[in-house]
């Protein structure tokens, strides 16, 4: 815990993040030279007006969304893995992301199941963001009530999994009664997307990220104590109930907002905190918090670059790319080390 902060690793990570950020702005169906992008970022105008429009209106918001979502999901996963002392805990464990999915499912598919016309494409993406946010808030409130009654952390983890299973069942029922067009809209949303966000939406996403990060920043020492177990943490003066509430609120805001703005994105919350532990070789959350945030931004920018299919007009679903990269990564982590030593 007393090791000096690894400034060199953070510097290299920031440079890699900047490199991937510029790369994301460069590649796509219309190639913009890397050097031109770098020059534009320091104030040099682009030679083509069409490049300026593509960069400012489409690619820049997409790259910023990748950074915000990567940070949100990674920090959520770090908190949950530490609190539950479970290496496979992630933002979806408490059912919050499933709740966001239920909100969107009701919005898009309720007209077939119940005859409710809740969504029209002309309204844009804001209704979907609002529905996902309300769904995540609903599950967050249910989990908060559960945390008030249930004091055992593992029981809370199991209840969260059951909430997720129940919500998935409700989504399946809605999908069964929905029409093909509505089901297609929901399926596309469930694949995840980093594009389509306006600057106003990015402002809201940034505010949610800052708000959701405050509880963890306030309780960093408590999370360090939790590495030795709840009994040790309590002996060190940690209020476990307050920490539990802070974790639920923080992960609810972070994971809920990421799902609302981008759709469900798998494996970032599970895999990235382990990567941060391996790279920074520490369990100190004063290092792991910024380390996981930086690694999350890097990984999601990298996945977004892969999804662009350079030279093609097609774009792969971001959820598919993160799963293809994240699943082998988790398997490798399981095979590489004994998780019991990490916790």
N, C-alpha and C positions, 0 to 999 in steps of 0.2 A: 504493500500500500504506500510505501515511502519512496518508491522509485521516481526518478525525475520524469516529467512528461516527455514522451518521445517526439520532440519537435521535428526531427528529420523525417520521421514517418508521416507526420501530419503535413509537412511541406510537400513531400513527394505525392501524398494523396490529393492535396489541393491542386497540384500541377496536373495530375492525371485527370482529375475531375474537370479542370478547365480545358484540357485537350479533348476529352470526350464531349464536352459541351459544344466546343467549336465544330467537332466532327459531326455532331447531330445537326447542327445548323447547315452544314455543307452538303450532306448526302440526301438523296431523295429522288423522286421522278425527274426533277430538274436539278442537275448538278451545278452547284456554285463553288468555284475554286476555294480551297482551304485558305489560301493567302488572302483572297478578297474578303472572306468572313472575318479573319483576324484583323484586317485593316479596318473593316466597318466597326468592329467593337472598340477600336481606339479613335473613332471619329472620321475615318476616311470614307467618302461616299462610294457606293457601288456603281459600276459603270452602266448597269441596266436597271431601268425602273421596275421591270417585272421581278428581278431578283430582290429588290428592296421590298416589294409587296409580299413576296413569298416569305422572306426572312422575318419581317416585322409582324405580319398578320397570322402566320401559320407556324413557322418553325421555332421562333423564339418562345412563344407561349407554351408550345409542346415540350421544349427542353426544360423550361422552368417548372412545368408541371411534373416532369420526371424527377427533378431534384426534390421538390416538395413532397411528392408521394414516397420517394425512397427514404427520406428522413423520417416521415411520419410512421411508416410501417416498421422501419428498423428500430426506432426508439420504443414503439409499442411492444415489439417482440422482446427487446432487452428487458423491459420492466417485467413482463409476464414470466419470462424464463427465470429471472431472479426471484420474484415473489413466490412463485409456485415451486421453485427449485426443480423444474422440469425442463430438460433440454429441448423438448419438442413442443413446448407451449409457444403460441403465436397469437397474432391479433384476432384470428378467427375463433379462438378457443372459447371466448365468452359469448359467442353468438352475435356479437355486435355487427359484424360485417354481414352475417346472414339476415339480421334485422333490416339492414339497409337494402339487401336484395328483396326482402319481402315488401318493403315500401314501394320499390320500383315495380315489382310484379303486380301489386294491386293497382298501381297507376296505369300500367300498360295492358293488363289482361283482365281487369275487373269488368269491362264492358261485356265480355262474353259470358263470364261466370255469373254476374249479378245484374247485368243490364245497366251498369253505371258507365257513363261516358266521362272519364276523368282526364283524358289526355288527347291533345290535338298537336300534330307535328308542327303546326305554325307557331306554337308557343315557344319553340326552341328547347334548349337543354335545362333551363332553370326549373321547370316542374319536376324533372327527373332528379336533379340535385336536391330539391326540397323534399321529395318523397323518400329518397335514400336517407337524408338527414333525419326525417321524422321516424323512419323505421329503426335507425340506429339508436336514436334517443329513447324510443319505446323499450327496446331490449336493454338499454343502459339503465333505465329506471327499474325494470324488473330485476336486473342483476343487483342493483343498489338495495332494493328491498330484500333480496335474498341474502346479501352480505350483512344486512342489519340483523337477520334472524340466524344465519349460519356463521359460526365462528371458525370452523375448520377450513383451512385453505384448500385442501384436496377435495373436500365436499363441494366447495364453491366451484372448483375446476370441473367436477363431474356435472354439476347443475348447468354450468355454461355450455358444456357439450350437449346436454339434453335440450337446452333451449335452441341450440343450433340445429339439432336433428328435427325438432318439432317445426321450426320455421321452414326448413327445407321441405318437410312434408306438405306444409301449406302451399309453398310455391309449386310443388308438383301437382297439387289438386288444381290450382289456378291454371297451370300449363295444360292440364288435361282438358279443361273446358274452353280454352282459348282458341281463337282462330289462328290460321297459319301466319298471317301478317303480324299479329300481335306477338305471337310466340317468337317469330323471327326477330322483332325489335328487342325483346327481352334477352334472347340468346346472344345477340350482338353486344348488348350492354354487358352481359355476364362474361364476355371474353376479355373485357377491359380495354380501355383506350386512353392514351395520354393526350390525344388531340382534341380540338374543338373548344378549348377553354378560351374565354375572353380575358382581357386584362382585369375587368371587374371581378370575374370569378376567381382569378389568381389572387386578387387582393383578399377576397373572403377566405380562400384556402390558406394564405399566409397568416391571416389573423387566427384561424383555427389551429394552425401549427404552433404559433407562439403561445396561445392560450393553453393548449394541451401539454406543452412542454414545461410549464411553470410548476405543476405538482412534482414532477420528477426532479427538477432542478432544486426544489426546496428540500427534497428528501434523499439526496444522494448518499449521505452518511448512513441513513437508515437502510438503504439498499445494500450497502457494503456490509452492514451488520447481518442482514438477512442471508448472506452467503454461508453463514455458520449455522443457520436454522432459526426457527421462530423463538425457541427457548433462549438461545444465546442473545438474540436481538432484544428480547424483552429484558434480559438481565443487564443489557447495556442501556436501558431506558427508552427503547423504541416503542412507540405506541402502535401495536400491530393493527388495531382497528382503524386508526387514522391512515396508516400506510395502505391498508386494503382499499379504503375509500378513495384515497388519492390515486392508486393504481387503476381502479375501475374508471374514475372520471377521466384521467389522462389518456388511457388506452381507448376509451370510448370516443373521446373527441378526436384523437389522432387517427385511429383506424376508421372511425365512422366518416370523417371528412375525406380521407383518402378514397374510401369506397364510393362516397357520394360523387366526388368529382371525376374519378377515373374508372369506376367499376371495381369488381373484386380482382386483386392482383395477388397471386399465390407465391409462397415460398420466400418472399423478401423478408418478412417478419421473422421467419424461422431460421433461415440460413445466415443472414447477414450478421446478427450478433455473435454467432460462432466464428465467423470469419474475422470479426474485430478482435475477439479473444486470441485467435491464433496469430494475427498479424502484430498486435500490440503486446502480446504475451503478459497480460495483466488481468486481474479481476477487479481492479479499482474502477468504480463507476465514474469517477471524475475524469478518467481517460476513456472508458468504454462508451460513455454517452456521446461525446463528440466524435469518437472513433466509429461508432456504429452509424451515426448520422452521416458522416462522410462516406463510409463504405456503402451505405444504402443509396446515396445519390450516385456514386460511381457505378454500382451494379445496375441500377435502373437505367441510367444513361447508356450503358453498354448494351443492355437488352433492347433498348429503344433503337440503337444504331443497327443491331442485327435485324430487328423487325422491319426496318426501312427497305430491305432488299435493294441495295444500291443499283441504280441503272434500270429499275423497274417501277412501274406505277402502282404495283401491289404493295400492301402493308400487312404484315402478319399481326394477329391479335397479340397484344403485349402479354396477356395471361399465358398464352401458349409458350412464348419465349422464356418467361421467367420460370415456368414449370419445367421446361426442357433443361434449363441450366440449374435450377434450384434443386430438383429431385436428385440428380446424381451427386450434387454437392452435399446434400444431407446424408445420403448413403455413404459417401466417402468419409464424412465426419464421423459417422457411427462406427465405421470400420477402422478408422485411424486412431481413435483414442477411446479410452474408457470414460464415459460420461460421468461416472460416479466420482472421479477424481476432480472433475471440473466444478462440481457442486459440493 
